[in-house]
């Protein structure tokens, strides 16, 4: 069995009981899932229709800066969670207990930093794309390097996250009716294009609210069904989770552990600063608020919400280990859900709820990613923000490339997707961290022609250092790769600026 099979190995599909289950029940379950998804998309298309009337490029890029901050904050919870959280976080308790909450506590601090350091800068400059700042402060090559690294980072991360919903629907529904995986992916991305290509970010601010509501409702109902299946009351379930050894949160005693508190906490801070504050996707919605103060309230509100939401996912993981589900890691929740296709609820309510939650979370992430990449390419790379025809063509191209990345990601997998994504972004977002830090905390200007080479060299050096420490020191870098990558980029920019200054002094002499 290869790594791809391990990642989503739903053992229930290989069991004899599955082969003997009622075909009628399986048919009803699939029909129920399809009906729920169709109703869900009908709601999204209705919202798109209402919000995209007379939509202009300004509405597509910035929603005309009229978005109510409570709606943006609530919708951002779903956009930031993604379907990966549904699949990966519950299974984390088996190997790392609830130590992921240490990262989430770092998230809270990171959101405060973004709200009071980066947002004031973006609002003062009245930016459509946040990478415009790099051009104004550091130079054209820095500007283009930041934009290209964002496009690479976002395309890779969003494809990995959207892969979750594609494979779930393939396993639960489309395999049985002979629909190829490629057709499944292309169809889902087409649906995203249909409700985003006109209204853009203006539509997404509203649809994200619906999607967050759906995924949180699905999560709470799944927890309720699991608790009920274990014969517990909710208060008994809370006490059981609290007393379970898997509920350990803090690791203070082992400095070499990847779960050490300070490593996890500081990584959480920098993950948010980079993946939110330096990410056009996440910031584009926050920049649709009417004022800076409203944007700051929005940022801090949904930042705090991450702790209780992830606590619910981890608590679900602890409860699932008590159900006797024979699976681990990312397969824990999907395998439990799949067991209800064999027995249990007559209408298979849990698979339907799970699918709804996954679809809501994944689409909330993918639609905003495609919109932000379209924005960045038109504004930063082409520098033609007013060309509506170009924007529509780029949006289509981004959707096609997105499909290709998802198909590519199917062949390159990991046993823990959320870990894989954070490690990937440690390499691709690190240069962005270094560029923005250099611009914000120094008054120097790097040698502009060196910047692309520095941004490429830093991740390569990080990879080499990680391999060396594993071989000779038996130490494996975790999320702290992001900080190391940023430091290397910052150092390279500093050296280039010093070289430029020395060259200028020599020419004057």
C-alpha positions, -999 to 999 in steps of 0.1 A, spaced: 0 0 0 16 33 -10 14 66 9 -16 78 -11 -35 48 0 -25 52 36 -37 88 36 -73 79 29 -75 42 37 -112 38 45 -110 2 59 -147 -1 58 -147 -3 21 -126 -34 22 -146 -52 48 -169 -81 41 -198 -63 60 -196 -35 34 -201 -60 6 -232 -74 24 -248 -41 33 -281 -30 19 -278 -16 -16 -310 3 -9 -294 20 20 -263 29 1 -284 43 -27 -304 64 -2 -273 77 14 -257 88 -18 -289 104 -30 -292 122 3 -256 135 0 -262 147 -35 -295 164 -26 -278 182 3 -249 193 -19 -273 205 -47 -293 225 -22 -261 239 -8 -250 251 -42 -284 264 -50 -280 287 -20 -245 298 -31 -257 306 -66 -287 326 -52 -263 346 -31 -240 351 -61 -269 363 -82 -279 389 -56 -245 402 -48 -230 403 -83 -255 427 -99 -237 455 -117 -205 442 -102 -173 460 -112 -136 453 -108 -137 473 -76 -165 450 -63 -145 419 -74 -113 431 -57 -125 450 -26 -163 447 -23 -163 485 -26 -151 485 10 -186 482 24 -185 448 41 -199 447 77 -171 435 100 -191 409 120 -200 391 88 -164 392 76 -152 379 110 -177 350 111 -170 340 75 -133 341 80 -136 313 106 -147 289 79 -123 303 53 -94 297 76 -104 263 89 -107 245 56 -116 208 50 -82 198 62 -91 206 98 -121 182 96 -99 153 84 -66 159 101 -71 176 135 -92 149 152 -66 122 144 -38 143 159 -48 133 194 -35 98 188 1 109 183 4 144 198 -26 146 222 -41 181 222 -7 199 218 -20 215 186 -38 240 209 -4 254 217 -2 264 180 -37 278 182 -28 300 212 1 314 191 -25 321 164 -43 345 188 -11 365 193 -4 364 156 -38 379 148 -32 407 172 1 415 156 -15 415 121 -44 437 133 -22 464 149 10 463 128 1 452 92 -35 464 88 -28 500 96 -1 500 69 -24 484 43 -52 509 51 -30 539 51 -17 530 16 -52 521 4 -39 489 -11 -58 465 -34 -30 440 -34 -8 439 -3 23 432 -24 21 467 -39 38 477 -6 69 457 -15 72 476 -48 69 510 -31 93 502 -3 119 478 -18 117 478 -56 101 462 -86 119 428 -83 109 426 -47 73 433 -57 73 406 -84 91 381 -61 65 386 -34 36 382 -58 50 351 -75 58 334 -42 23 341 -30 8 326 -62 30 295 -58 22 292 -20 -15 297 -24 -20 275 -54 -1 246 -36 -18 250 -3 -53 256 -16 -50 226 -40 -39 204 -10 -68 215 11 -94 212 -17 -81 177 -24 -99 167 8 -134 174 -4 -126 158 -38 -114 125 -24 -143 124 2 -169 128 -25 -151 104 -48 -151 77 -21 -186 83 -8 -205 90 -40 -187 91 -74 -168 58 -73 -200 39 -71 -214 56 -103 -182 54 -123 -173 91 -123 -135 95 -128 -116 115 -102 -105 141 -128 -141 147 -138 -151 151 -101 -124 177 -96 -131 196 -128 -169 197 -120 -164 210 -84 -140 237 -96 -165 247 -123 -191 252 -97 -168 275 -78 -161 295 -109 -198 298 -116 -206 316 -84 -174 337 -81 -165 349 -116 -188 380 -115 -190 392 -79 -156 380 -66 -148 391 -31 -182 409 -27 -199 375 -32 -175 356 -10 -180 378 21 -216 366 21 -211 330 10 -184 325 36 -210 333 63 -233 305 50 -204 281 47 -191 288 82 -226 283 96 -229 249 78 -195 236 88 -199 245 125 -234 231 125 -221 199 110 -193 197 135 -216 201 165 -241 176 152 -214 150 146 -201 155 181 -236 151 194 -242 119 174 -208 104 186 -216 112 223 -251 97 219 -236 66 203 -213 62 233 -243 64 256 -231 95 274 -246 129 282 -228 160 271 -216 167 306 -203 132 309 -185 135 276 -168 167 287 -156 150 319 -144 120 299 -124 141 275 -109 161 303 -98 130 322 -84 112 291 -45 111 288 -49 124 252 -62 157 265 -27 169 274 -21 203 260 12 217 272 47 202 267 72 222 288 97 195 298 113 184 265 131 211 245 140 187 216 103 176 211 85 190 181 56 195 205 75 218 229 53 247 239 76 275 228 83 259 194 46 254 188 35 288 203 60 309 184 54 288 152 17 296 156 24 333 159 45 334 127 22 311 108 -6 336 113 16 366 105 27 350 72 -4 329 62 -28 357 71 -10 390 74 12 385 43 -13 365 23 -34 383 -2 -62 357 1 -67 363 38 -61 400 38 -83 408 8 -115 401 28 -103 420 58 -95 450 35 -132 451 25 -142 465 59 -153 501 59 -126 514 83 -93 503 99 -110 500 133 -137 477 119 -110 456 102 -91 453 135 -122 442 154 -129 416 127 -93 403 128 -92 400 166 -127 384 168 -121 355 145 -86 350 158 -98 343 193 -125 319 178 -98 295 166 -91 281 201 -126 269 210 -132 256 174 -100 235 173 -107 224 209 -140 209 196 -122 191 167 -96 176 191 -123 166 216 -141 149 188 -108 130 181 -107 118 217 -143 106 216 -137 88 183 -108 68 198 -134 55 224 -157 42 196 -133 14 187 -127 28 152 -97 9 138 -79 38 121 -53 64 129 -43 99 119 -62 114 89 -82 81 85 -98 82 119 -128 104 113 -134 93 76 -133 56 87 -158 62 115 -181 81 91 -177 53 65 -189 28 91 -224 44 90 -227 33 54 -227 -2 67 -248 1 98 -263 26 121 -287 54 111 -313 44 85 -307 75 65 -269 77 72 -272 111 88 -235 112 99 -221 108 64 -244 135 52 -234 159 80 -197 151 75 -199 157 37 -217 190 42 -191 201 67 -162 191 44 -178 208 14 -185 240 32 -150 242 47 -132 233 15 -152 255 -8 -149 285 16 -111 281 12 -109 274 -25 -132 301 -38 -113 328 -19 -80 314 -30 -90 315 -67 -103 351 -63 -72 363 -45 -49 347 -71 -68 363 -99 -65 397 -81 -28 393 -75 -20 383 -111 -40 412 -126 -29 438 -101 7 427 -94 20 407 -124 1 424 -152 -5 457 -134 -38 461 -152 -64 463 -123 -90 480 -145 -91 455 -173 -123 435 -167 -117 413 -198 -83 403 -185 -96 396 -151 -123 372 -164 -97 354 -185 -72 351 -157 -99 337 -134 -106 309 -159 -69 301 -162 -65 300 -125 -93 275 -122 -77 253 -149 -43 254 -132 -60 247 -98 -75 215 -113 -40 204 -125 -24 211 -91 -51 190 -74 -45 161 -97 -7 165 -91 -12 165 -54 -31 132 -55 2 116 -64 23 134 -38 8 128 -4 15 127 33 1 107 63 -9 140 79 -21 166 55 -22 195 79 14 189 89 23 186 52 6 219 44 24 238 72 58 223 62 51 233 25 42 269 35 73 271 57 93 269 25 72 290 2 60 317 26 94 322 43 106 346 17 75 367 21 82 369 58 118 380 51 107 406 25 80 423 47 102 422 78 131 439 60 107 465 46 90 472 80 120 470 104 149 485 84 153 517 64 177 500 40 170 491 4 183 458 -10 200 454 -44 168 448 -64 183 424 -90 195 401 -62 161 397 -46 146 368 -67 178 348 -62 178 354 -24 141 343 -22 149 311 -41 181 304 -22 166 307 12 141 277 10 169 256 -6 192 264 23 164 255 47 159 222 31 197 215 32 199 224 68 169 202 77 185 172 60 219 179 77 204 181 112 184 149 106 215 130 95 241 143 120 221 157 150 190 135 148 169 166 149 140 173 126 128 208 120 90 213 124 70 245 119 100 265 130 113 262 94 91 292 86 111 314 110 144 300 98 134 307 62 124 342 70 157 349 89 177 336 59 158 358 35 162 388 58 199 381 61 204 379 23 185 412 18 207 428 45 239 416 28 227 428 -6 218 463 9 252 465 25 269 455 -7 249 483 -26 259 508 1 296 498 -1 295 500 -39 280 534 -38 306 546 -13 334 533 -35 320 550 -66 319 583 -47 354 579 -35 
